Amino acid sequence: MAVTLKDVATAAGVSRSTASRALSGSGLISEETRAAVENAARGLGYRPNRTASALRSRQSHLIGLVMNNLINASFHTIADVVQRRASAEGYQVLLCITDADPAKERSVLRMLSEHNVDGVVVIGTGRNSDLVDELMAAGTGAVNVIRGTEGGRAPSVLASDREGAHAATRRLLELGHTRIGFVGGLPSANSGRERFAGYEQALREHGLDVDPSLVERGPFTPAFGAEGTRALLERRPDVTALFAANHEAVFGVLPTLVSRGIRLPRDLSLICYEDISWLRSWQPPVTVVDNGADELGRLCFDLLLRQMRESPAPGRGPGRVYRVGAELVERSSCAPPRTSPLPEPPAPAAGPDGAPGADG
């Protein structure tokens, strides 16, 4: 039979409530009593029933962290900040990856609700704000990060995506570029919409319209980065600069440029959105828009902790939006436009008889 808290209390010679307080770390219990209870618990092999405890206290000391993927470096930074801050406050973090699938995200949010988590941090699709609202109505803290929702009641902590994209495009224009390619996210995501809006604004301020043939917009994946870059270069070989505004796509953009023999910044100037060590150590180091991921993580946890401590009722209107400033970090991947054509893509490898190989 399972060992109960009452068994531990009897073995330690204390009341059940005293045993409970000793095992929960209460400062009201003497060190002598605490040691006696902990020794009894170890000797009996006692394991606390966290679910029952959570139902009694309405506190599970669990936080759900819902993320679209593990590719995005900013997501890593935010997860690290949330985990460290949560641990310092006595919470454990449940990490849930949804692959940016609204149905998976919905299932995850329901599971977290069933486990009575005290709070959720959502880097999501923006398509399940109704479930997040239900969590808040039940007393669970909730904060959206990086990607907001339409009409949801949870607060959102977002980067200044439009301003960051505007600064990146403006810098390329100042260097003399007028044929600036854009590889970015879909308009269904606020980051995709806002970064494209910043790109468009900078062009218009310099008397230029957006040229659709210079734009590739797609999912937040390395595969799209590779496919979009290939398509853009084949369609517009006269492009002189590229703004990679979809961070996950960067992992496909750079290898594609290398495979085509394109050298930065001699053949093409490049600016990427969101910073990682990979871009700092690339040769040459790549200019980026730093979205302040560490600050995004700190602010979102501050807001979540306040909700969990105060249990405020959610408002009736859309949740408040908080912005963290973006910064253009200049390195060595940008220069004035080239005067010669882009290098031709390498020819397919020849087979044994001199004919194109299987990939040709």
DODO-374930 format. One record per residue (C-alpha): residue in three letters; x, y, z. Coordinates in steps of 0.2 Angstrom, whole numbers, padded with zeros to 4 digits, always signed. Each point is the difference from the previous one (the first is absolute). Layout:
residues N
AlaXYZ
...
END
This chain:
residues 360
Met+0000+0000+0000
Ala+0006+0018-0003
Val+0007+0009+0014
Thr-0010+0015+0005
Leu+0004+0016+0009
Lys-0009-0006+0015
Asp+0012-0015+0001
Val+0015+0013-0001
Ala-0008+0010+0014
Thr-0002-0015+0011
Ala+0018-0006-0003
Ala+0006+0017+0004
Gly-0011+0003+0016
Val-0008+0015-0007
Ser-0017+0005-0006
Arg-0005-0001-0019
Ser-0001+0019-0002
Thr+0018+0001+0008
Ala+0007-0013-0012
Ser-0008+0009-0015
Arg+0007+0017+0005
Ala+0018-0008+0003
Leu+0000-0009-0017
Ser-0006+0016-0009
Gly+0014+0010+0007
Ser-0010+0011+0012
Gly+0011+0012+0011
Leu-0012-0003+0015
Ile+0008-0017+0003
Ser+0015-0003+0010
Glu+0016-0007-0008
Glu-0001-0015+0012
Thr-0019-0004-0004
Arg+0004+0002-0019
Ala+0015-0012+0001
Ala-0011-0013+0009
Val-0014+0001-0013
Glu+0012+0000-0015
Asn+0009-0015+0008
Ala-0017-0009+0003
Ala-0005+0004-0018
Arg+0016-0007-0007
Gly+0000-0016+0011
Leu-0018-0004-0006
Gly+0003+0004-0018
Tyr-0014+0014+0000
Arg-0004+0008-0016
Pro-0012+0016+0001
Asn-0016+0000-0010
Arg+0003+0016-0010
Thr-0017-0001-0009
Ala-0010-0002+0016
Ser+0011+0014+0008
Ala-0004+0011-0015
Leu-0018-0003+0001
Arg-0001+0005+0018
Ser+0011+0015-0001
Arg-0004+0005-0018
Gln+0018+0002-0003
Ser+0010-0013-0010
His+0017+0010+0000
Leu+0000-0005-0019
Ile+0002+0012-0015
Gly-0004-0005-0017
Leu+0012+0007-0014
Val-0008-0003-0017
Met+0011+0003-0015
Asn-0002-0002-0019
Asn+0018-0008-0002
Leu+0017-0002+0007
Ile+0009+0008-0016
Asn-0003+0018+0004
Ala+0015+0007+0011
Ser-0012+0013+0009
Phe-0011-0014+0005
His+0015-0008+0008
Thr+0005+0016+0009
Ile-0018+0002+0007
Ala-0001-0018+0005
Asp+0017+0002+0010
Val-0006+0016+0008
Val-0017-0007+0005
Gln+0008-0016+0007
Arg+0012+0009+0011
Arg-0012+0012+0006
Ala-0013-0013+0004
Ser+0012-0011+0009
Ala+0005+0015+0011
Glu-0018+0002+0004
Gly-0003-0018+0004
Tyr-0009-0005-0016
Gln+0004-0014-0012
Val-0002+0003-0019
Leu-0009-0012-0012
Leu+0007+0003-0018
Cys-0013-0004-0014
Ile+0005+0001-0018
Thr-0014+0002-0013
Asp+0008+0001-0017
Ala-0010+0016-0003
Asp-0016-0012-0002
Pro-0015+0009+0007
Ala-0008-0018+0004
Lys+0015-0005+0010
Glu+0001+0016+0009
Arg-0018-0002+0004
Ser+0003-0017+0007
Val+0015+0006+0010
Leu-0010+0014+0008
Arg-0014-0012+0005
Met+0013-0012+0008
Leu+0008+0014+0010
Ser-0017+0005+0006
Glu-0004-0017+0006
His+0017+0000+0009
Asn-0006+0016+0009
Val+0016+0010-0004
Asp+0002+0016+0008
Gly+0005+0010-0015
Val+0003-0002-0019
Val+0013+0009-0011
Val-0006-0002-0019
Ile+0011+0003-0015
Gly-0013-0007-0011
Thr-0011+0001-0016
Gly-0012+0014+0007
Arg-0014-0012-0005
Asn-0006-0006+0017
Ser-0003+0016+0010
Asp-0017-0007+0006
Leu+0009-0014+0009
Val+0013+0012+0008
Asp-0015+0011+0005
Glu-0008-0015+0008
Leu+0016-0004+0010
Met+0000+0018+0006
Ala-0018+0000+0005
Ala+0004-0016+0011
Gly+0014+0010+0009
Thr+0015-0006-0011
Gly+0013+0014-0004
Ala+0003+0002-0019
Val+0012+0010-0011
Asn+0003-0001-0019
Val+0018+0004-0005
Ile+0007+0005-0018
Arg-0016-0005-0008
Gly-0016+0008+0005
Thr-0019-0005-0002
Glu-0015+0009-0008
Gly-0011+0005+0014
Gly+0006-0011+0014
Arg+0000+0006+0018
Ala+0017-0005+0005
Pro+0014+0013-0001
Ser+0013-0001-0014
Val+0018+0004+0001
Leu+0006+0004-0018
Ala+0016+0006-0008
Ser+0000+0016-0010
Asp-0001-0010-0016
Arg-0005+0014-0012
Glu+0013+0012+0007
Gly+0014-0013-0001
Ala-0005-0004-0018
His-0001+0018-0005
Ala+0018+0003+0007
Ala+0007-0015-0009
Thr-0008+0005-0017
Arg+0005+0019+0003
Arg+0018-0005+0003
Leu+0001-0010-0017
Leu-0008+0015-0009
Glu+0013+0012+0008
Leu+0013-0011-0008
Gly-0007+0002-0017
His-0011-0015-0002
Thr-0016+0001-0009
Arg-0003-0018-0005
Ile-0002-0008+0018
Gly-0007-0017+0001
Phe-0011-0005+0015
Val-0002-0017+0007
Gly-0012+0000+0014
Gly-0014-0008+0010
Leu-0019-0002-0005
Pro-0012+0015+0003
Ser-0010-0012+0012
Ala+0014+0003+0013
Asn+0001+0018+0008
Ser+0019-0001-0002
Gly-0002-0004-0019
Arg-0012+0014-0002
Glu+0010+0013+0010
Arg+0017-0004-0008
Phe-0007+0001-0017
Ala-0008+0017+0004
Gly+0016+0007+0006
Tyr+0009-0006-0016
Glu-0014+0008-0010
Gln+0000+0016+0010
Ala+0019+0003-0002
Leu-0001-0003-0019
Arg-0015+0013-0002
Glu+0010+0012+0010
His+0014-0001-0013
Gly-0013+0002-0014
Leu-0001-0019-0005
Asp-0015-0012-0001
Val+0001-0018+0006
Asp+0005-0011-0015
Pro-0010-0016+0002
Ser+0014-0009-0010
Leu+0012+0004+0014
Val-0011-0008+0014
Glu-0001-0017+0007
Arg-0011-0004+0015
Gly-0003-0017+0007
Pro+0000-0011+0016
Phe+0013+0002+0014
Thr+0011-0014-0006
Pro+0018-0003-0007
Ala-0008-0009-0015
Phe-0010+0016-0005
Gly+0016+0010+0002
Ala+0009-0011-0012
Glu-0014-0001-0012
Gly-0004+0019+0001
Thr+0018+0005-0003
Arg+0002-0011-0015
Ala-0016+0006-0008
Leu+0004+0019+0003
Leu+0018-0002-0007
Glu-0006-0009-0015
Arg-0015+0013-0003
Arg+0011+0015+0004
Pro+0018-0003-0003
Asp+0002+0019+0000
Val-0004+0001+0019
Thr+0015+0008+0010
Ala-0006-0002+0018
Leu-0011-0012+0010
Phe-0009+0003+0016
Ala-0004-0017+0008
Ala-0014+0005+0012
Asn-0005-0018+0005
His+0012-0006+0012
Glu-0003-0019-0002
Ala+0002+0003-0019
Val+0018+0006+0003
Phe+0005-0018+0003
Gly-0004-0003-0018
Val+0005+0017-0007
Leu+0018+0000+0004
Pro+0004-0018-0006
Thr-0009+0004-0017
Leu+0011+0016-0002
Val+0016-0011+0003
Ser-0006-0014-0012
Arg-0002+0013-0014
Gly+0017+0008+0003
Ile-0007+0017+0006
Arg+0012+0009+0011
Leu-0005+0013+0013
Pro+0001+0015-0002
Arg+0009+0000-0017
Asp-0014-0009-0009
Leu-0015+0003+0011
Ser-0003+0010+0016
Leu-0010-0009+0014
Ile-0009+0005+0016
Cys-0009-0013+0010
Tyr-0013+0001+0014
Glu+0005-0006+0018
Asp+0017-0003+0005
Ile+0009-0016+0004
Ser+0018-0005+0002
Trp+0000-0009-0016
Leu-0002+0017-0009
Arg+0013+0008+0010
Ser+0013-0013-0005
Trp-0005-0001-0018
Gln+0013+0006-0012
Pro-0003+0014-0002
Pro-0010+0004+0016
Val-0018+0003-0005
Thr-0009+0017+0004
Val-0016-0004+0010
Val-0015+0008+0008
Asp+0001-0005+0019
Asn-0018-0002+0007
Gly+0005+0000+0018
Ala-0005-0018+0004
Asp+0007+0000+0017
Glu-0010+0016+0005
Leu-0016-0008-0008
Gly+0003-0015+0011
Arg+0002+0010+0016
Leu-0015+0011-0003
Cys-0011-0014-0004
Phe+0004-0009+0016
Asp-0002+0016+0010
Leu-0018+0001-0007
Leu-0003-0018+0003
Leu+0006+0000+0018
Arg-0011+0015+0004
Gln-0015-0009-0007
Met+0004-0016+0010
Arg+0002+0010+0016
Glu-0015+0011-0002
Ser-0012-0010-0010
Pro-0008+0015-0009
Ala-0015-0003-0010
Pro+0003+0002-0018
Gly-0007+0015-0008
Arg-0014+0001-0013
Gly+0010+0007-0014
Pro+0016-0006-0009
Gly+0015-0002+0011
Arg+0013+0013+0002
Val+0015+0000-0012
Tyr+0017+0004+0006
Arg+0014+0004-0012
Val+0019-0003+0002
Gly+0011+0010-0012
Ala+0010-0007-0014
Glu+0018+0005-0004
Leu+0010-0001-0017
Val+0017-0008+0004
Glu+0011+0004-0015
Arg+0014-0012-0004
Ser+0009-0004-0017
Ser-0014-0008-0011
Cys-0005+0016-0008
Ala+0008+0012-0013
Pro-0005+0011-0015
Pro-0008-0009-0015
Arg+0011-0011-0011
Thr+0003+0006-0018
Ser+0002-0018-0007
Pro-0013-0014-0002
Leu-0003-0013+0013
Pro+0011-0016-0002
Glu-0009-0013-0011
Pro-0006-0015+0010
Pro+0011-0015-0001
Ala-0003-0012-0014
Pro-0007-0017+0005
Ala+0013-0013+0003
Ala+0004-0011-0015
Gly-0003-0019+0000
Pro+0013-0013-0005
Asp-0004+0002-0019
Gly+0001+0019+0001
Ala-0019+0002+0001
Pro-0009+0010+0014
Gly-0001-0011+0016
Ala-0016-0005+0008
Asp-0003+0017+0007
Gly+0003+0009-0016
END
